[in-house]
Amino acid sequence: MAGKKLSRRDRIKKGIRKRLTGSEARPRLSVFRSNKGIYAQVIDDVNGSTIASASSLSKDFAGKGNKVEQSLAVGKLVAEKALAAGVKEVVFDRNGYLYHGRVKSLAEGAREGGLVF
């Protein structure tokens, strides 16, 4: 069952990435969700570099609460780091996950933090 779920996510992910790329003007905000944490990166695909990143498992993260509340805090943290790096607009890459729960919460946190997408 788990293999089927992962292959489905990979198929969706490839379809998303086919039509979505990050540039210098609008980098890509990529989300990865594991069972224990959530990770977000602002990526410039043209230069192949990560501009900003945040995670619920990093040392500079002080979020408390359940996973959805932590995702909201990670979204705000990555937005803060991206704005410090001079990025205001991004394209959102949900990475094959449904736009629901923790992924949606991270996106809302990034919007609250000042990112536009």
N, C-alpha and C positions, 0 to 999 in steps of 0.2 A: 504493500500500500504506500509506503513512504517513497519508494522509487518512482511510482506512478505520479505521486504528487510533485516530486522534484522535476521530473521530465515535463510535466504540464507547465510548471513555473518557468522552466528554461525555454519552452516553446513561446510562451507569452512574452518573456523577456527579450527574445530575439526579434519578435514583431515590434515591440516598443522601440528597441534600439535601432531598428532599421530606419525609422523616421524621426528619431530624436537624437541630436548631437549637441554638445556644449561647445560654445565658441568663447573668445575672449570677451565679447560684448555680453553674451548670455551663457554663462557656464551651466553645467548640469548638476543639479542637486540629487545625488544618488542615495538611496536608502537601503540598508541591509538589516534584516530583522532575524535575530536568533532566539532561542528559547529563553536565554538569560538576559540579553541586552538588545539595544538598538543602536545602529551606527549611521552617521550621515556624513557625506563628503560633497564638497563643491569642487567639480572637476572641469578643467579646460581640456577638451578632447583634442583640439588642434595642436596644442603644445605638449599634450600628454602629461599634465601636471595637476596635482591636487592643490587647490588654493586655500581651502579651510576644511577642517574636519572636527567632528565631535562624537562622543560615544557615552552611553550610560555607564560604561565600565571604566572610563578614564579617571585619572586622579583629580583633574580639575572640575569634575562633575560632582555636585553636592545635592542632587535631587533625591527627594524622599517620596514615598507613596507607592502606588501600584505601577504596573508597567505602562499604562496609558498616560498617567501623570508624569512619569519619567520621560516618556517620548515627547510630551509637550515641552518639558524643560530642555531636552536635547535639541529640539527645533529652535528654541529661543537662543540657545548657546551657539549653534552653528550659524544662525543669522547674525549674531553679534560678531563672531569671528569673520564672517564674510564681509560685513559692512566695514570692519576695520581694515580689511584687505582691499576695499574699494569696489566691491561687487554689490550691486543693488538689485539687478534683475537676474533670474535664473529660470531654467526649464526643469520641471519636476520629473524625475525618473523613479517610478515606484518599484522598479526592478522586478516586475512579474508578480508582485503582491497585490492583493485587492486593496482598493482605496477605502479602507475601513479600519477601525480600531486604532492600533498603534501607528500605522502609516499615516492615517488621516490626522491623528493627533500631532505627529511630528510636523506635518505640512501646516497645520493651523498655528503651531508654535513658531515656525519659521516666518509665517505671514505676520504674526503679532510682533516678532522681532524686527520687522522692517523689510523683509525680502518681498519682491514682487514676482509672481508667476501665475 
